[in-house]
Amino acid sequence: MRLSPLLRCWPLAFAAALPAGAAPDTTPQKLLAAYTAQAGAPASPERGEKLFNTNFGRDLGLSCASCHGAAPQKNGKHALSDKKIAPLAPAANPARFTDRTAVELNFRMNCKDVVGRECTASEKADVLSWLLTLKP
């Protein structure tokens, strides 16, 4: 039996709810540099914004914005459970993109559910570069 992609996202909510005292092991800027190096090309905030807002037509026709909201510097809401999602933009939520393991888990699961495959290093760099341009 295949679970709905939205039901499979519960580990993401768990990862986002980890204690604030957990020691960060990276920064959004370090992750961006790593993804950019892996991609071998500069990141594009414009491509990142487009990817974030693209409806890939899979299952329920979701985009990243479906849960994180059109303004990711504000709270989002899970499209199925209506559970609140803390802001995704690092300027509005300094804890975002500070745990490499959680970031990779989120990208892997969300990209598979929304895009239908794992995101490339270039796509991760693009989305993160766009998120870093957003002000609270």
C-alpha positions as protocol buffer text, in pm:
chain_id: "A"
residue {
  index: 1
  type: MET
  ca { x: 0 y: 0 z: 0 }
}
residue {
  index: 2
  type: ARG
  ca { x: 140 y: 338 z: -97 }
}
residue {
  index: 3
  type: LEU
  ca { x: 99 y: 623 z: 148 }
}
residue {
  index: 4
  type: SER
  ca { x: -6 y: 964 z: 27 }
}
residue {
  index: 5
  type: PRO
  ca { x: 298 y: 1189 z: -10 }
}
residue {
  index: 6
  type: LEU
  ca { x: 147 y: 1426 z: 243 }
}
residue {
  index: 7
  type: LEU
  ca { x: 111 y: 1151 z: 501 }
}
residue {
  index: 8
  type: ARG
  ca { x: 473 y: 1052 z: 450 }
}
residue {
  index: 9
  type: CYS
  ca { x: 584 y: 1405 z: 546 }
}
residue {
  index: 10
  type: TRP
  ca { x: 530 y: 1351 z: 920 }
}
residue {
  index: 11
  type: PRO
  ca { x: 905 y: 1299 z: 975 }
}
residue {
  index: 12
  type: LEU
  ca { x: 958 y: 1650 z: 840 }
}
residue {
  index: 13
  type: ALA
  ca { x: 730 y: 1795 z: 1103 }
}
residue {
  index: 14
  type: PHE
  ca { x: 919 y: 1594 z: 1362 }
}
residue {
  index: 15
  type: ALA
  ca { x: 1256 y: 1721 z: 1236 }
}
residue {
  index: 16
  type: ALA
  ca { x: 1126 y: 2079 z: 1241 }
}
residue {
  index: 17
  type: ALA
  ca { x: 1011 y: 2033 z: 1601 }
}
residue {
  index: 18
  type: LEU
  ca { x: 1352 y: 1928 z: 1734 }
}
residue {
  index: 19
  type: PRO
  ca { x: 1455 y: 2119 z: 2045 }
}
residue {
  index: 20
  type: ALA
  ca { x: 1590 y: 2465 z: 1987 }
}
residue {
  index: 21
  type: GLY
  ca { x: 1889 y: 2373 z: 2203 }
}
residue {
  index: 22
  type: ALA
  ca { x: 2015 y: 2124 z: 1946 }
}
residue {
  index: 23
  type: ALA
  ca { x: 2356 y: 2239 z: 1830 }
}
residue {
  index: 24
  type: PRO
  ca { x: 2355 y: 2359 z: 1471 }
}
residue {
  index: 25
  type: ASP
  ca { x: 2615 y: 2194 z: 1250 }
}
residue {
  index: 26
  type: THR
  ca { x: 2597 y: 2428 z: 952 }
}
residue {
  index: 27
  type: THR
  ca { x: 2459 y: 2757 z: 825 }
}
residue {
  index: 28
  type: PRO
  ca { x: 2240 y: 2837 z: 525 }
}
residue {
  index: 29
  type: GLN
  ca { x: 2539 y: 3009 z: 363 }
}
residue {
  index: 30
  type: LYS
  ca { x: 2763 y: 2702 z: 409 }
}
residue {
  index: 31
  type: LEU
  ca { x: 2494 y: 2477 z: 263 }
}
residue {
  index: 32
  type: LEU
  ca { x: 2451 y: 2713 z: -32 }
}
residue {
  index: 33
  type: ALA
  ca { x: 2827 y: 2707 z: -94 }
}
residue {
  index: 34
  type: ALA
  ca { x: 2831 y: 2325 z: -78 }
}
residue {
  index: 35
  type: TYR
  ca { x: 2535 y: 2285 z: -315 }
}
residue {
  index: 36
  type: THR
  ca { x: 2682 y: 2541 z: -554 }
}
residue {
  index: 37
  type: ALA
  ca { x: 3017 y: 2359 z: -554 }
}
residue {
  index: 38
  type: GLN
  ca { x: 2842 y: 2025 z: -618 }
}
residue {
  index: 39
  type: ALA
  ca { x: 2642 y: 2180 z: -901 }
}
residue {
  index: 40
  type: GLY
  ca { x: 2951 y: 2335 z: -1057 }
}
residue {
  index: 41
  type: ALA
  ca { x: 2756 y: 2649 z: -1150 }
}
residue {
  index: 42
  type: PRO
  ca { x: 2631 y: 2961 z: -972 }
}
residue {
  index: 43
  type: ALA
  ca { x: 2295 y: 2945 z: -799 }
}
residue {
  index: 44
  type: SER
  ca { x: 2003 y: 3142 z: -939 }
}
residue {
  index: 45
  type: PRO
  ca { x: 1748 y: 3295 z: -701 }
}
residue {
  index: 46
  type: GLU
  ca { x: 1514 y: 3343 z: -998 }
}
residue {
  index: 47
  type: ARG
  ca { x: 1522 y: 2972 z: -1082 }
}
residue {
  index: 48
  type: GLY
  ca { x: 1480 y: 2893 z: -711 }
}
residue {
  index: 49
  type: GLU
  ca { x: 1166 y: 3105 z: -684 }
}
residue {
  index: 50
  type: LYS
  ca { x: 1025 y: 2946 z: -998 }
}
residue {
  index: 51
  type: LEU
  ca { x: 1095 y: 2592 z: -872 }
}
residue {
  index: 52
  type: PHE
  ca { x: 941 y: 2674 z: -532 }
}
residue {
  index: 53
  type: ASN
  ca { x: 618 y: 2793 z: -695 }
}
residue {
  index: 54
  type: THR
  ca { x: 593 y: 2533 z: -973 }
}
residue {
  index: 55
  type: ASN
  ca { x: 300 y: 2291 z: -953 }
}
residue {
  index: 56
  type: PHE
  ca { x: 443 y: 1966 z: -1082 }
}
residue {
  index: 57
  type: GLY
  ca { x: 102 y: 1807 z: -1128 }
}
residue {
  index: 58
  type: ARG
  ca { x: 187 y: 1502 z: -919 }
}
residue {
  index: 59
  type: ASP
  ca { x: -72 y: 1332 z: -699 }
}
residue {
  index: 60
  type: LEU
  ca { x: -247 y: 1629 z: -540 }
}
residue {
  index: 61
  type: GLY
  ca { x: -87 y: 1888 z: -769 }
}
residue {
  index: 62
  type: LEU
  ca { x: 146 y: 2036 z: -511 }
}
residue {
  index: 63
  type: SER
  ca { x: 424 y: 2289 z: -516 }
}
residue {
  index: 64
  type: CYS
  ca { x: 659 y: 2381 z: -232 }
}
residue {
  index: 65
  type: ALA
  ca { x: 437 y: 2685 z: -178 }
}
residue {
  index: 66
  type: SER
  ca { x: 136 y: 2457 z: -119 }
}
residue {
  index: 67
  type: CYS
  ca { x: 258 y: 2398 z: 237 }
}
residue {
  index: 68
  type: HIS
  ca { x: 524 y: 2664 z: 295 }
}
residue {
  index: 69
  type: GLY
  ca { x: 307 y: 2942 z: 156 }
}
residue {
  index: 70
  type: ALA
  ca { x: 365 y: 3194 z: -120 }
}
residue {
  index: 71
  type: ALA
  ca { x: 556 y: 3402 z: 136 }
}
residue {
  index: 72
  type: PRO
  ca { x: 796 y: 3154 z: 302 }
}
residue {
  index: 73
  type: GLN
  ca { x: 902 y: 3414 z: 554 }
}
residue {
  index: 74
  type: LYS
  ca { x: 564 y: 3360 z: 720 }
}
residue {
  index: 75
  type: ASN
  ca { x: 412 y: 3048 z: 875 }
}
residue {
  index: 76
  type: GLY
  ca { x: 291 y: 2785 z: 635 }
}
residue {
  index: 77
  type: LYS
  ca { x: 25 y: 2520 z: 679 }
}
residue {
  index: 78
  type: HIS
  ca { x: 47 y: 2154 z: 583 }
}
residue {
  index: 79
  type: ALA
  ca { x: -185 y: 2102 z: 287 }
}
residue {
  index: 80
  type: LEU
  ca { x: -345 y: 1788 z: 429 }
}
residue {
  index: 81
  type: SER
  ca { x: -324 y: 1811 z: 808 }
}
residue {
  index: 82
  type: ASP
  ca { x: -345 y: 2191 z: 843 }
}
residue {
  index: 83
  type: LYS
  ca { x: -56 y: 2168 z: 1091 }
}
residue {
  index: 84
  type: LYS
  ca { x: 137 y: 2494 z: 1124 }
}
residue {
  index: 85
  type: ILE
  ca { x: 480 y: 2500 z: 957 }
}
residue {
  index: 86
  type: ALA
  ca { x: 737 y: 2749 z: 1086 }
}
residue {
  index: 87
  type: PRO
  ca { x: 872 y: 2999 z: 831 }
}
residue {
  index: 88
  type: LEU
  ca { x: 1113 y: 2848 z: 579 }
}
residue {
  index: 89
  type: ALA
  ca { x: 1312 y: 3163 z: 502 }
}
residue {
  index: 90
  type: PRO
  ca { x: 1623 y: 3183 z: 723 }
}
residue {
  index: 91
  type: ALA
  ca { x: 1573 y: 3557 z: 784 }
}
residue {
  index: 92
  type: ALA
  ca { x: 1239 y: 3482 z: 950 }
}
residue {
  index: 93
  type: ASN
  ca { x: 1346 y: 3157 z: 1114 }
}
residue {
  index: 94
  type: PRO
  ca { x: 1717 y: 3147 z: 1203 }
}
residue {
  index: 95
  type: ALA
  ca { x: 1697 y: 2776 z: 1292 }
}
residue {
  index: 96
  type: ARG
  ca { x: 1623 y: 2683 z: 929 }
}
residue {
  index: 97
  type: PHE
  ca { x: 1902 y: 2523 z: 730 }
}
residue {
  index: 98
  type: THR
  ca { x: 2128 y: 2478 z: 1034 }
}
residue {
  index: 99
  type: ASP
  ca { x: 2101 y: 2098 z: 1065 }
}
residue {
  index: 100
  type: ARG
  ca { x: 2255 y: 1931 z: 760 }
}
residue {
  index: 101
  type: THR
  ca { x: 2082 y: 1597 z: 827 }
}
residue {
  index: 102
  type: ALA
  ca { x: 1737 y: 1754 z: 862 }
}
residue {
  index: 103
  type: VAL
  ca { x: 1792 y: 1967 z: 551 }
}
residue {
  index: 104
  type: GLU
  ca { x: 1888 y: 1663 z: 343 }
}
residue {
  index: 105
  type: LEU
  ca { x: 1592 y: 1465 z: 479 }
}
residue {
  index: 106
  type: ASN
  ca { x: 1353 y: 1749 z: 397 }
}
residue {
  index: 107
  type: PHE
  ca { x: 1490 y: 1802 z: 46 }
}
residue {
  index: 108
  type: ARG
  ca { x: 1490 y: 1428 z: -30 }
}
residue {
  index: 109
  type: MET
  ca { x: 1136 y: 1362 z: 90 }
}
residue {
  index: 110
  type: ASN
  ca { x: 975 y: 1684 z: -32 }
}
residue {
  index: 111
  type: CYS
  ca { x: 1141 y: 1675 z: -373 }
}
residue {
  index: 112
  type: LYS
  ca { x: 1031 y: 1315 z: -425 }
}
residue {
  index: 113
  type: ASP
  ca { x: 676 y: 1399 z: -320 }
}
residue {
  index: 114
  type: VAL
  ca { x: 641 y: 1729 z: -505 }
}
residue {
  index: 115
  type: VAL
  ca { x: 880 y: 1706 z: -801 }
}
residue {
  index: 116
  type: GLY
  ca { x: 868 y: 1328 z: -838 }
}
residue {
  index: 117
  type: ARG
  ca { x: 1243 y: 1275 z: -793 }
}
residue {
  index: 118
  type: GLU
  ca { x: 1528 y: 1392 z: -575 }
}
residue {
  index: 119
  type: CYS
  ca { x: 1631 y: 1751 z: -639 }
}
residue {
  index: 120
  type: THR
  ca { x: 1970 y: 1816 z: -790 }
}
residue {
  index: 121
  type: ALA
  ca { x: 2241 y: 2011 z: -610 }
}
residue {
  index: 122
  type: SER
  ca { x: 2172 y: 2294 z: -854 }
}
residue {
  index: 123
  type: GLU
  ca { x: 1801 y: 2299 z: -765 }
}
residue {
  index: 124
  type: LYS
  ca { x: 1878 y: 2296 z: -392 }
}
residue {
  index: 125
  type: ALA
  ca { x: 2124 y: 2582 z: -440 }
}
residue {
  index: 126
  type: ASP
  ca { x: 1870 y: 2777 z: -645 }
}
residue {
  index: 127
  type: VAL
  ca { x: 1592 y: 2743 z: -387 }
}
residue {
  index: 128
  type: LEU
  ca { x: 1821 y: 2821 z: -96 }
}
residue {
  index: 129
  type: SER
  ca { x: 1971 y: 3122 z: -276 }
}
residue {
  index: 130
  type: TRP
  ca { x: 1619 y: 3258 z: -331 }
}
residue {
  index: 131
  type: LEU
  ca { x: 1516 y: 3195 z: 31 }
}
residue {
  index: 132
  type: LEU
  ca { x: 1825 y: 3385 z: 144 }
}
residue {
  index: 133
  type: THR
  ca { x: 1709 y: 3694 z: -49 }
}
residue {
  index: 134
  type: LEU
  ca { x: 1383 y: 3712 z: 147 }
}
residue {
  index: 135
  type: LYS
  ca { x: 1345 y: 3955 z: 436 }
}
residue {
  index: 136
  type: PRO
  ca { x: 1129 y: 3879 z: 744 }
}
